[in-house]
Amino acid sequence: MLLREVEYARPATIEEAIALLSGYDGARALAGGQTLVNVMKARAAAPDVLVDLADLDELRRIGFSADQSALELGAMVTSTQIGASSEVEVARPVLAEVVSTIADVQVRNRGTIGGNICVNDPTNHLPPLLVALNATMTIRSVAGERIVAAEEFLIGVYTTAVEEGELLTKVSVPTRRPGSGDAMDGVTLGAHGTYLVSAAASVSPGGVRIAIGCVSAAPVRATAMEQRLASGDFSEASVRAAAEGLGASLDPPSDVHASADYRRHLAEVSAVRAVLRAAQRAKG
Ligand SMILES: Cc1cc2nc3c(=O)[nH]c(=O)nc-3n(C[C@H](O)[C@H](O)[C@H](O)COP(=O)(O)OP(=O)(O)OC[C@H]3O[C@@H](n4cnc5c(N)ncnc54)[C@H](O)[C@@H]3O)c2cc1C
């Protein structure tokens, strides 16, 4: 289907982009276009103005915070960039590992970290991973800048903490500390297909964070399992015991690919596998 007519703007600065987004009702940021253009073609979205972020080099940067405590990924950093980044390899290699399994080369070349989490499709790879990694998102508007934790950022499908007139500029991920390890597991439709259920885990000397994807409109923290593992016993028996009841605590959807009960089962299995692998990596 052909696109409905739409105004197109390609700002040269972040300030200009924000002015455009806040100056027009129905203005929408355009990142890699991998989802937005498709939903526009399907007439599921009909923005009046597209604000293309392609020229905003600042949003394509990968670097570190001034005190080196966080890896900083500009909102326009693509999956391919993350996969090839030496900074990511040093600071949080699980990000590169996970994005390399997203869809295909074309989607990874165009799709951005900002677009991935602003869509917040429950089957997307990055939302649960960024919750497990305790990432924060920087959002800018004419009023200034605010920082939001991943859990508060990811509200529902296509619904995030980014409000009208605002722009996501950066995702910050704490750099890996000695004795920590991360992993993501799950079951996909085909080798590089979308997830039926996913689980991301981050083990550190301070404890474990576990996030489950595809079981709700936004990633769900497995807090009871996290608390049972607070002793730091990551033996297989302990992790399996900690996962008991996780599935029952969830209210996942049923669809043509999997029943709710099957997703509950997959959530427990995926969480166990993710935590065991993260704990193994934490040992070095
Ligand atoms: C065939 C196909 C298969 C896919 N499979 C997977 C998969 O298995 N796993 C997975 O994780 N992903 C998958 N994706 C999604 C893909 O990885 C991208 O993350 C996604 O398409 C959106 O990224 P984008 O940069 O193209 O954003 P766009 O499509 O340009 O934008 C998406 C939305 O985010 C908003 N937005 C984008 N950037 C910003 C910003 N900086 N500030 C405010 N709002 C912003 C836009 O306004 C729009 O509403 C798939 C995509 C396709 C086309």
The ligand as an SDF file (V2000), in Angstrom:
LIG
                    3D

 53 58  0  0  0  0  0  0  0  0999 V2000
   11.2530   -8.0400    9.4280 C   0  0  0  0  0  0  0  0  0  0  0  0
   11.6290   -7.4960   10.7800 C   0  0  0  0  0  0  0  0  0  0  0  0
   11.9470   -8.3810   11.7860 C   0  0  0  0  0  0  0  0  0  0  0  0
   12.3340   -7.9010   13.0370 C   0  0  0  0  0  0  0  0  0  0  0  0
   12.6440   -8.7880   14.0260 N   0  0  0  0  0  0  0  0  0  0  0  0
   13.0830   -8.3380   15.2120 C   0  0  0  0  0  0  0  0  0  0  0  0
   13.4610   -9.2270   16.2510 C   0  0  0  0  0  0  0  0  0  0  0  0
   13.3820  -10.4470   16.1440 O   0  0  0  0  0  0  0  0  0  0  0  0
   13.9130   -8.7030   17.4180 N   0  0  0  0  0  0  0  0  0  0  0  0
   14.0250   -7.3450   17.6180 C   0  0  0  0  0  0  0  0  0  0  0  0
   14.4640   -6.9350   18.6850 O   0  0  0  0  0  0  0  0  0  0  0  0
   13.6540   -6.4900   16.6600 N   0  0  0  0  0  0  0  0  0  0  0  0
   13.1750   -6.9430   15.4820 C   0  0  0  0  0  0  0  0  0  0  0  0
   12.7860   -6.0500   14.5300 N   0  0  0  0  0  0  0  0  0  0  0  0
   12.7500   -4.6120   14.9070 C   0  0  0  0  0  0  0  0  0  0  0  0
   14.0240   -3.8610   14.5150 C   0  0  0  0  0  0  0  0  0  0  0  0
   15.1380   -4.4650   15.1310 O   0  0  0  0  0  0  0  0  0  0  0  0
   13.9770   -2.3830   14.9530 C   0  0  0  0  0  0  0  0  0  0  0  0
   14.2890   -2.2530   16.3030 O   0  0  0  0  0  0  0  0  0  0  0  0
   12.6520   -1.7390   14.8120 C   0  0  0  0  0  0  0  0  0  0  0  0
   12.1850   -1.9890   13.5190 O   0  0  0  0  0  0  0  0  0  0  0  0
   12.6450   -0.2350   15.0840 C   0  0  0  0  0  0  0  0  0  0  0  0
   13.8560    0.4130   14.9090 O   0  0  0  0  0  0  0  0  0  0  0  0
   14.0340    1.5840   13.8680 P   0  0  0  0  0  0  0  0  0  0  0  0
   15.3400    2.2170   14.1790 O   0  0  0  0  0  0  0  0  0  0  0  0
   13.8190    1.1090   12.4880 O   0  0  0  0  0  0  0  0  0  0  0  0
   12.8830    2.6140   14.3230 O   0  0  0  0  0  0  0  0  0  0  0  0
   11.7110    3.3040   13.4730 P   0  0  0  0  0  0  0  0  0  0  0  0
   10.9070    2.2880   12.7620 O   0  0  0  0  0  0  0  0  0  0  0  0
   12.2580    4.4350   12.6680 O   0  0  0  0  0  0  0  0  0  0  0  0
   10.8790    3.9420   14.6800 O   0  0  0  0  0  0  0  0  0  0  0  0
   10.0830    3.1260   15.4920 C   0  0  0  0  0  0  0  0  0  0  0  0
    9.3280    3.9990   16.5150 C   0  0  0  0  0  0  0  0  0  0  0  0
   10.2320    4.5420   17.4790 O   0  0  0  0  0  0  0  0  0  0  0  0
   10.1640    5.9700   17.4740 C   0  0  0  0  0  0  0  0  0  0  0  0
   11.5370    6.4550   17.6800 N   0  0  0  0  0  0  0  0  0  0  0  0
   12.6470    5.9810   17.0720 C   0  0  0  0  0  0  0  0  0  0  0  0
   13.7360    6.6010   17.5480 N   0  0  0  0  0  0  0  0  0  0  0  0
   13.2880    7.4980   18.4640 C   0  0  0  0  0  0  0  0  0  0  0  0
   13.9480    8.4610   19.3040 C   0  0  0  0  0  0  0  0  0  0  0  0
   15.2730    8.6010   19.3060 N   0  0  0  0  0  0  0  0  0  0  0  0
   13.1850    9.2030   20.1420 N   0  0  0  0  0  0  0  0  0  0  0  0
   11.8300    9.0600   20.1640 C   0  0  0  0  0  0  0  0  0  0  0  0
   11.1660    8.1740   19.3920 N   0  0  0  0  0  0  0  0  0  0  0  0
   11.8850    7.4090   18.5480 C   0  0  0  0  0  0  0  0  0  0  0  0
    9.5900    6.3500   16.1160 C   0  0  0  0  0  0  0  0  0  0  0  0
    8.9300    7.6150   16.1660 O   0  0  0  0  0  0  0  0  0  0  0  0
    8.6280    5.2030   15.8780 C   0  0  0  0  0  0  0  0  0  0  0  0
    7.4170    5.4210   16.5460 O   0  0  0  0  0  0  0  0  0  0  0  0
   12.3900   -6.4900   13.2710 C   0  0  0  0  0  0  0  0  0  0  0  0
   12.0650   -5.5960   12.2370 C   0  0  0  0  0  0  0  0  0  0  0  0
   11.6780   -6.0840   11.0130 C   0  0  0  0  0  0  0  0  0  0  0  0
   11.3340   -5.1070    9.9070 C   0  0  0  0  0  0  0  0  0  0  0  0
  1  2  1  0
  2  3  1  0
  2 52  2  0
  3  4  2  0
  4  5  1  0
  4 50  1  0
  5  6  2  0
  6  7  1  0
  6 13  1  0
  7  8  2  0
  7  9  1  0
  9 10  1  0
 10 11  2  0
 10 12  1  0
 12 13  2  0
 13 14  1  0
 14 15  1  0
 14 50  1  0
 15 16  1  0
 16 17  1  0
 16 18  1  0
 18 19  1  0
 18 20  1  0
 20 21  1  0
 20 22  1  0
 22 23  1  0
 23 24  1  0
 24 25  2  0
 24 26  1  0
 24 27  1  0
 27 28  1  0
 28 29  2  0
 28 30  1  0
 28 31  1  0
 31 32  1  0
 32 33  1  0
 33 34  1  0
 33 48  1  0
 34 35  1  0
 35 36  1  0
 35 46  1  0
 36 37  1  0
 36 45  1  0
 37 38  2  0
 38 39  1  0
 39 40  1  0
 39 45  2  0
 40 41  1  0
 40 42  2  0
 42 43  1  0
 43 44  2  0
 44 45  1  0
 46 47  1  0
 46 48  1  0
 48 49  1  0
 50 51  2  0
 51 52  1  0
 52 53  1  0
M  END
$$$$
